[in-house]
């Protein structure tokens, strides 16, 4: 560091008296400081590691990745006995906890492991091989999945009311489930059926829990900002059901005054939520109901302008009352067109089957969600943004591990 400072002092000066190289002074000083402090850390670790070296077979030197970069430390080696220095430092993969945290964040949050390694070097000065960064990230993701499966109690209290809060309502715990596709390699998609033959992706299930006790000016739920927690899973729906139930109970599903479950209309997700939380109010997403209502209008054989007008009316009816009003109107007004179209019958049957889940007027009146936007956003952030980039193919287990890291950071604001 002294050399950098002296170099600036002795640098040629311009007509204004400013020394040349001032623009890069902070970067050079930081690099020199990292190098000096890494040497200091190595000396401290060596002093600790060899303090009890009596009776040691030998003194060995090891490389340690710290928050400031790589350093070399000496430690006493006793055959058959674990290293006291490494245990005290909490080393895993030769990295301290602070270094692992920086590495894992770059590995999981950047677009690729190569980009993560480059970002780590540029921003933190840590020179880590891409393969090592990958191993550290996936190991941490595996630990996060194990912690998720353990489902430790997670009851939360909130000091501040939400920013959009206007009217108080009964405290409500909500759970939402959805799925997102991750591009996977042949080893994980072979013999798996897709829409058009063999699948090229695998489903990663995503769930979100949250709480609200306030409504906004329009009567919509206003969740507490720190109430969100997330789950991810690459397992079958039965395992997702068990996981959702454990995490829901950890969040207080057994004692919550009210609970609501929301999904997009997929039968497997509805069954999973109903099995996990039979006491909850279940809701199908309003916007998916609108999509099927729109398809119904097109299938009735109406002229484009007339079909658009009918859809706008039915959408308003769906919002104000629910699916029952839509079904009754279509059966009464479009009886002949309905009988002539199998597609229309199919779309109407979709609504009829879910009448109890589409009571949107009642849900709004009682301060419940009518949409699943929170979990759809979670699926994009936790899965799609990282795992579904062009040309990217994952092993399913690795994709789920990386998604679990994202879920962990977003579930624990202090960790983020």
Buried (B, 14 or more C-beta within 10 A) or exposed (E): BEEBEEBBEEBEEEEEEEBEEEEEBEEBBEBBBBBEBBEEBBBEBBEBBBEEBEEBEEEBEBEBBBBBBBBBBBBBBBEEEEBBBBEEBEBBBBBBEBBBBBBBBBBBBBEBBEBBBBBBBEEBBBEBEBEBBBBBBBBBBBBBBEEBBEBEEBEBEBEEEBEBBBEEBEBBBBBBBBBBBBBBBEEBBEEBEEEEEEBBBBBBBBBBBBBBBBBBEEEBBBBBEBBBBBBBBBBEBEBBBBBBBBBBBBBBBEEBEBBBBBBBBBEBBBBBBBBBBEEBBBBBBBEBBBBBBBBBBBBBBBEEEEBBEBBEEBBEBBBEBBBBBBBEBBEEEBEEBBEEBEEBBEBBEBBBBBBEBBBBBEBBEBBBBBBBBBBBEBBBBBBBBBBBEEEBBBBBBBBBBBBBBBBBBBBEEEEE
